[in-house]
Amino acid sequence: MDTIFTLPLFILAVLQAFITVLHAIPGVGLPLSQTLRLLTQNTASRSVIYTLMGALALLSTSSLYELSKGADKVRSGTLRGEVMATVDYLRAQVSCALSISNLLVLLLNLLLSSARCKLDSTQKNLSALQRQVKGLQAEYERVTRTGIATSSDKPAAGAAVSNLAAEEAAALKKMADKLIAEKQQLQAAVEVAEAAAKTADARVMAMVSQVKGYDTEFDRLRDENTALRQQLQRQQPGVTAASGVAATAVPNKKDD
C-alpha cells in the first residue's frame, strides 16, 4: 500500500475513536447517536458511509495481500536492502492495522448509535406506559372509593335511582312493543296492497288480450262483408245504389 494513505487513515482512526468516546458521555451520547441514525436513514449519507466502508475494506485487503508476500522481495543482500524491506513490511503492517481498525470502529459507531436510539425509544415507551398505568390505577381507586361511599352513605338514593331506571326501562319496553305491533300491521297492509295490485294487473292484461281479439274479429268480419258486397255487385249490377246504402251502414272501429 502506498504511504499516502497512512496519515489519512490515522486521522480517521483518531476521529472515530473520539466519536466512540462521545457515545459514553450521558449528555452528548444520545444526540450523537440520533444524528448518526439520521445519517444512515438519508440516502446520500448512507451512500457516503457505504463508499467509505468499501474503501476501507479494499485497503485492508491490499495490506493483507502485501503482508502475505512478505514485503521483502526487494532485498539485495546489502544492509540497505534489508533495512528498506523491513521498513516496507512495517509500513504494510501499520496500514493494515489502520484500515481494519477504522472499518471496525466505523461499524462499532453505527451499531452503538442504533442501539442507543432503540434504547431511548424503549425507555420513552416504558415511561409512557407507566404513566398510563398509574393514571388507570388512580382512576380505579377514585371510582372504587366513590362507589363504596355511595353504597354506605346513601342507600335510599341508590334505591330511588334503581326504581327510576326500572320505570324508564318498562316505559321503553312498552314503546318498543307498540312500535313492533305497528310495524306488523303496516307489513300486513303492504302485503294486501301488493296482492291487490297483482290481481288488478292480471285483470288489465286479460282485458287487453280480449280487446285485441275483438279487433281481430272485427277486421275479419269487415273484410268478409266487403268481399260479399263486391261479389253481389258483380252478380247484380242493378243493385249498386242499394249496396252503397248498405255500405254506409257497415260499422267502423271508431264507431264501436
C-alpha positions in Angstrom: 0.0 0.0 0.0 1.2 3.5 -0.7 2.3 5.6 2.2 -0.1 8.4 1.1 -3.0 6.6 2.8 -1.3 6.2 6.2 -1.8 9.7 7.6 -5.5 10.0 6.5 -6.2 6.6 8.0 -4.5 7.6 11.2 -6.6 10.9 11.3 -9.8 9.0 10.6 -9.0 6.4 13.3 -8.4 9.2 15.8 -11.7 10.9 14.8 -13.7 7.7 15.1 -12.2 6.9 18.4 -13.2 10.4 19.6 -16.7 9.7 18.4 -16.8 6.4 20.2 -15.7 8.1 23.4 -18.5 10.7 23.0 -21.1 7.8 23.0 -20.2 7.2 26.6 -20.9 10.8 27.8 -24.5 11.0 29.1 -25.5 14.4 27.8 -23.8 14.1 24.4 -24.1 10.4 23.5 -27.8 10.3 22.7 -27.9 13.4 20.4 -24.8 12.0 18.6 -26.5 8.6 18.2 -29.6 10.2 16.9 -27.5 12.2 14.4 -25.7 9.1 13.2 -29.1 7.3 12.9 -30.5 10.2 10.7 -27.4 10.0 8.5 -27.9 6.3 8.0 -31.5 6.9 7.1 -30.6 9.5 4.5 -29.9 8.1 1.0 -26.9 10.4 0.2 -25.3 10.0 3.6 -25.8 6.2 3.5 -24.1 6.1 0.1 -21.1 8.0 1.5 -20.9 5.7 4.5 -21.1 2.6 2.3 -18.4 4.0 0.0 -16.1 4.7 2.9 -16.6 1.2 4.2 -15.9 -0.3 0.8 -12.7 1.8 0.5 -11.5 0.7 4.0 -12.2 -2.9 3.1 -10.3 -2.6 -0.2 -7.3 -1.0 1.7 -7.4 -3.8 4.2 -7.4 -6.4 1.5 -4.5 -4.7 -0.2 -2.5 -4.5 3.0 -3.2 -8.2 3.8 -2.0 -9.1 0.3 1.3 -7.2 0.8 1.8 -8.9 4.2 1.2 -12.3 2.6 4.0 -11.7 0.1 6.4 -10.8 2.9 7.2 -7.3 1.6 10.9 -8.2 1.3 11.2 -9.0 -2.4 13.5 -6.0 -2.9 16.1 -7.5 -0.6 19.5 -7.1 -2.4 21.8 -8.8 0.1 23.1 -5.5 1.4 22.3 -3.7 4.7 20.4 -1.0 2.9 18.2 -3.5 1.1 17.4 -5.4 4.3 16.5 -2.1 6.0 14.2 -1.0 3.2 12.5 -4.4 3.1 11.9 -4.2 6.8 10.6 -0.7 6.6 8.2 -1.7 3.8 7.0 -4.6 5.8 6.4 -2.5 8.8 4.6 0.1 6.7 2.3 -2.6 5.3 1.5 -3.8 8.9 0.7 -0.3 10.0 -1.6 0.3 7.0 -3.3 -3.0 7.5 -3.9 -2.3 11.2 -5.2 1.2 10.5 -7.6 0.1 7.7 -9.0 -2.8 9.8 -9.3 -0.7 12.9 -11.1 2.1 11.0 -13.5 -0.3 9.5 -14.2 -2.0 12.8 -14.6 1.3 14.7 -17.0 2.6 12.0 -19.2 -0.5 12.3 -19.0 -0.1 16.1 -20.2 3.5 16.0 -23.1 2.6 13.7 -24.1 -0.2 16.0 -23.8 2.0 19.1 -26.0 4.7 17.5 -28.6 2.2 16.5 -28.6 0.6 20.0 -28.8 3.9 21.8 -31.7 5.1 19.7 -33.6 1.8 20.3 -32.9 2.0 24.0 -34.1 5.6 24.2 -37.3 4.7 22.3 -37.9 1.7 24.6 -37.4 3.9 27.7 -39.8 6.5 26.4 -42.4 3.9 25.7 -41.9 2.3 29.1 -42.3 5.7 30.8 -45.5 6.5 28.9 -46.9 3.0 29.7 -46.0 3.5 33.4 -47.8 6.9 33.4 -50.8 5.4 31.8 -50.9 2.5 34.3 -50.6 5.0 37.2 -53.4 7.1 35.8 -55.6 4.0 35.4 -54.8 2.9 39.0 -55.7 6.4 40.3 -59.0 6.4 38.4 -59.8 2.9 39.6 -59.2 3.9 43.2 -61.3 7.0 42.8 -64.2 5.1 41.3 -63.9 2.4 44.0 -63.9 5.0 46.8 -66.9 6.8 45.2 -68.8 3.5 44.9 -68.1 2.5 48.5 -69.1 5.9 49.8 -72.3 5.9 47.8 -73.3 2.4 48.9 -72.6 3.0 52.5 -73.8 6.6 53.0 -76.8 6.8 50.5 -78.7 3.5 50.3 -82.0 5.3 49.9 -80.7 7.4 47.0 -79.4 4.3 45.3 -82.8 2.5 45.7 -84.6 5.6 44.2 -82.2 5.6 41.2 -82.8 1.9 40.7 -86.6 2.4 40.8 -86.4 5.3 38.3 -84.2 3.2 36.0 -86.7 0.3 36.2 -89.7 2.6 35.4 -87.8 4.1 32.4 -86.9 0.6 31.2 -90.6 -0.5 31.4 -91.8 2.6 29.5 -89.2 2.0 26.8 -90.3 -1.7 26.6 -93.9 -0.7 26.2 -93.0 1.8 23.4 -90.9 -0.9 21.7 -93.8 -3.4 21.8 -96.1 -0.7 20.3 -93.7 0.0 17.5 -93.3 -3.7 16.7 -97.1 -4.1 16.5 -97.5 -1.1 14.2 -94.7 -2.5 12.1 -96.5 -5.8 11.7 -99.8 -4.1 10.8 -98.1 -2.0 8.2 -96.3 -5.0 6.8 -99.7 -6.9 6.5 -101.3 -3.9 4.8 -98.4 -3.7 2.3 -98.8 -7.4 1.5 -102.5 -7.0 0.9 -101.9 -4.0 -1.3 -99.3 -5.9 -3.3 -101.7 -8.8 -3.8 -104.5 -6.4 -5.0 -102.1 -4.7 -7.4 -101.0 -8.1 -8.8 -104.7 -9.1 -9.3 -105.5 -5.7 -11.0 -102.5 -6.2 -13.3 -103.8 -9.6 -14.3 -107.3 -8.3 -15.0 -105.9 -5.5 -17.1 -103.8 -7.9 -19.1 -106.8 -10.2 -19.7 -108.9 -7.2 -20.9 -106.1 -6.1 -23.2 -105.9 -9.6 -24.7 -109.7 -9.7 -25.1 -109.8 -6.3 -26.8 -107.1 -7.4 -29.2 -109.2 -10.5 -30.0 -112.2 -8.2 -30.7 -110.2 -6.1 -33.0 -109.0 -9.1 -35.0 -112.6 -10.5 -35.3 -113.9 -7.1 -36.4 -111.3 -6.7 -39.1 -112.1 -10.2 -40.3 -115.9 -9.5 -40.5 -115.4 -6.2 -42.2 -113.1 -7.8 -44.8 -115.7 -10.6 -45.3 -118.5 -8.0 -45.7 -116.6 -6.0 -48.2 -115.9 -9.2 -50.3 -119.5 -10.2 -50.2 -120.7 -6.8 -51.4 -118.2 -6.8 -54.2 -119.4 -10.2 -55.2 -123.0 -9.1 -55.1 -122.3 -6.1 -57.3 -120.7 -8.3 -59.9 -123.7 -10.7 -59.9 -126.5 -8.0 -59.8 -125.2 -4.7 -61.3 -128.6 -3.1 -60.8 -128.5 -3.0 -57.1 -125.4 -0.7 -56.9 -127.3 2.1 -55.1 -128.7 -0.3 -52.5 -125.2 -1.7 -52.0 -123.9 1.8 -51.4 -126.5 2.4 -48.8 -125.7 -0.9 -47.2 -122.0 0.1 -47.2 -122.7 3.2 -45.3 -124.4 1.1 -42.7 -121.3 -1.1 -42.0 -119.8 -0.1 -38.6 -116.3 1.1 -38.1 -113.8 0.5 -35.2 -114.2 4.1 -34.2 -118.0 3.7 -34.1 -117.6 0.6 -32.0 
